[in-house]
Amino acid sequence: MPGTGTTAVLALLPEADPLLELAAGVDARAVRPGVPAHAALLYPWLAADRVDEPALRRLREALPPGRVRAGLTAVEHEGGFVGVPLPGLGAAATAVRAAFPEQVPYGGRFGTDPPVHVTVALGVAPEAAAGIARRVATRLPVTVEIAALHVVALGPTGWRRLAELPLVRRDA
């Protein structure tokens, strides 16, 4: 479990919230209450007390120029994990990670540039995960449009937003 002060750079994906609702319908423990569907571009990011204007500026400079439209088209599951890959955010995640090479995603458990995904279920029995995966597959594809990234921090009562970074076109 992450500690208080942990931050993340996320794309919020309200279009994918119904997938989490499906998972919760199979096993309520599959999803974290109050956490919407999202894809992490960099988790963990900086300690919350290090998120300042220079860090946010460096992050903004790494962002893609303009909204990102991407598709959720496949479901993966292994053990008690169910996820939906989001390759359309891969280039943005790679750019964000390159801007902060000292921050290794997921502590390096999945390499330095793991694929971007939406976690639909985590920590459930393998049989429940298989059932969730089958149900999620019937709801795909889902198209998402990302207009902003969000920096969130874990506090004593849950996650809170520190910053919203709009994805805007830059004039040449």
Solvent accessible surface area in square Angstrom, and as a share of the most:
residue,aa,sasa,rsa
1,M,222,0.99
2,P,41,0.26
3,G,44,0.42
4,T,100,0.58
5,G,20,0.20
6,T,24,0.14
7,T,0,0.00
8,A,2,0.02
9,V,0,0.00
10,L,18,0.09
11,A,0,0.00
12,L,59,0.29
13,L,0,0.00
14,P,90,0.56
15,E,67,0.30
16,A,0,0.00
17,D,40,0.21
18,P,53,0.34
19,L,2,0.01
20,L,22,0.11
21,E,118,0.53
22,L,33,0.16
23,A,0,0.00
24,A,37,0.29
25,G,65,0.63
26,V,50,0.29
27,D,18,0.09
28,A,78,0.61
29,R,196,0.71
30,A,5,0.04
31,V,30,0.17
32,R,117,0.43
33,P,129,0.81
34,G,83,0.80
35,V,35,0.20
36,P,61,0.39
37,A,1,0.01
38,H,32,0.14
39,A,0,0.00
40,A,13,0.10
41,L,1,0.00
42,L,0,0.00
43,Y,51,0.19
44,P,47,0.29
45,W,4,0.01
46,L,7,0.04
47,A,49,0.38
48,A,25,0.19
49,D,132,0.69
50,R,128,0.47
51,V,27,0.15
52,D,71,0.37
53,E,89,0.40
54,P,75,0.47
55,A,10,0.08
56,L,21,0.10
57,R,122,0.44
58,R,98,0.36
59,L,0,0.00
60,R,94,0.34
61,E,123,0.55
62,A,19,0.15
63,L,8,0.04
64,P,26,0.17
65,P,73,0.46
66,G,4,0.04
67,R,153,0.56
68,V,22,0.12
69,R,170,0.62
70,A,9,0.07
71,G,28,0.27
72,L,0,0.00
73,T,95,0.55
74,A,51,0.39
75,V,39,0.23
76,E,96,0.43
77,H,88,0.39
78,E,143,0.64
79,G,40,0.39
80,G,20,0.19
81,F,57,0.24
82,V,0,0.00
83,G,1,0.01
84,V,0,0.00
85,P,27,0.17
86,L,0,0.00
87,P,101,0.63
88,G,42,0.40
89,L,1,0.00
90,G,24,0.23
91,A,85,0.66
92,A,8,0.06
93,A,1,0.00
94,T,62,0.36
95,A,40,0.31
96,V,0,0.00
97,R,15,0.05
98,A,71,0.55
99,A,26,0.20
100,F,1,0.00
101,P,96,0.60
102,E,95,0.43
103,Q,31,0.14
104,V,58,0.34
105,P,3,0.02
106,Y,35,0.13
107,G,65,0.63
108,G,33,0.32
109,R,174,0.64
110,F,122,0.51
111,G,36,0.34
112,T,104,0.61
113,D,70,0.36
114,P,8,0.05
115,P,113,0.71
116,V,5,0.03
117,H,47,0.21
118,V,0,0.00
119,T,31,0.18
120,V,2,0.01
121,A,0,0.00
122,L,97,0.48
123,G,67,0.65
124,V,12,0.07
125,A,52,0.40
126,P,78,0.49
127,E,132,0.59
128,A,21,0.16
129,A,0,0.00
130,A,24,0.19
131,G,13,0.13
132,I,0,0.00
133,A,6,0.04
134,R,162,0.59
135,R,122,0.44
136,V,0,0.00
137,A,50,0.38
138,T,111,0.65
139,R,122,0.44
140,L,26,0.13
141,P,105,0.66
142,V,24,0.14
143,T,67,0.39
144,V,0,0.00
145,E,69,0.31
146,I,2,0.01
147,A,36,0.28
148,A,14,0.11
149,L,1,0.00
150,H,18,0.08
151,V,0,0.00
152,V,15,0.09
153,A,1,0.00
154,L,27,0.13
155,G,10,0.10
156,P,128,0.80
157,T,143,0.83
158,G,29,0.28
159,W,89,0.31
160,R,133,0.49
161,R,142,0.52
162,L,58,0.29
163,A,15,0.12
164,E,82,0.37
165,L,1,0.00
166,P,76,0.48
167,L,9,0.05
168,V,88,0.50
169,R,180,0.66
170,R,127,0.46
171,D,143,0.74
172,A,154,1.19
